[in-house]
Amino acid sequence: VNPAVNLLPQKAKDDDEDWDSDTSQNRNSDKLKKDIEKSIKDSQVAAAEGLKIAQEELARIAPEIEKIKLESLEKIDQAKIERSVEEGLRAQKEALVRLRNANWTGRGTFIEKKTNSFQVKGTPKVTIEAKGGSVRVRGWDRNEVKYVLTEVEGRRGSVPVSVSETATDTTVNLRLVNNAAPSRDIYFDGDNDSVRLEVFVPKRANLKVISNGEIRVDGVSGDVEVSGVDESIDIRNVDGKLRLNASDAQVRVIGFNGEVDSKTCSGNVFLEGTFSRITGNTEGGSFVLTVPEKYDADVTADVDAITVENLDAPKVVKEGQWRFGSGGPKYDFKVADGELRFRNANTLTSTQ
């Protein structure tokens, strides 16, 4: 029998130790690889589960998110709309102002103001002639007459309006120059070329105003004479004696105390206050008096009857004569085809 022969490669002792070491390392590497693969697989599973949960949550809250988005958009849109409306209204207002003052010649408008003042004594006599412009007279606590002339022109080549002045310690005369054409106040839808004369006078002053523009007098005590054409006349808080001459103008007297002499044509006259005497003449107009509920006066008029609103009917003394209460101040009216009407001040106040 032949002897057995070992065909495996023979290693020395050191070689045997290296072999065992390599084998061990290979086993560790395989294990590590498997662990990594397992971790990756576990991570993928966990990620898939997390994604699934997230998708479910998104699906659940999606309507809420959409609702929040819509509400936010609505708020944003509302704010934008409000701003747009405000900007549009502002632009429209500016455009209307520019259009009103346009002179269609390619030249811009401008405003000029002129002013002067005069020291006075006692109860001065102030005369204002302002044809072609509006006039405002106000009483103040100064021994001084001051005027402010405001001119709005659309034609730079035109001659500027000026004021002719004549003044002493007791008299002041003011007259507009270079302004004979009729004109209305720009603050009351007037013409493009407009002039306004504002005059401050002592509260106790005698006053005469002539104009074919709007006239306003406020807070003056004394003899007041006002003559106007076409535009309204507004008298407030005046004491003393008032003489009115107006044509095609509406007259309103409020808070007056004293005597009134009124002559008008084609315009209504509204009177409210305490009147010691009234003399009224009108052609094509009417008189409307606002009086207290308990009222004493003797009225004479060229009408068959007078109109009474919310007041005790006056006693008919005789044809063309009526007595309110126990009588008193004398009121004489000639209204031709117009109307004479009395109304209760308390009723008007309660309905406002």
Secondary structure, 3 states (H helix, E strand, C coil): CCCCCCCCCCCCHHHHHHHHHHHHHHHHHHHHHHHHHHHHHHHHHHHHHHHHHHHHHHHHHHHHHHHHHHHHHHHHHHHHHHHHHHHHHHHHHHHHHHHHCCCCCCCCCEEEEEEEEEECCCCCEEEEECCCCEEEEEEECCCEEEEEEEEEECCCCCCCCEEEEEECCCEEEEEEECCCCCCCCHHHCCCCCEEEEEEEEECECEEEEEECCCEEEECCEEEEEEEEECCCEEEECCEEEEEEEEECCCEEEEEEEEEEEEEEECCCEEEEEEEEEEEEEEECCCEEEEECCCCCEEEEECCCCCEEECCCCCEEEECCEEEECCCCCEEEEECCCCCEEEEEHHHHHHHC
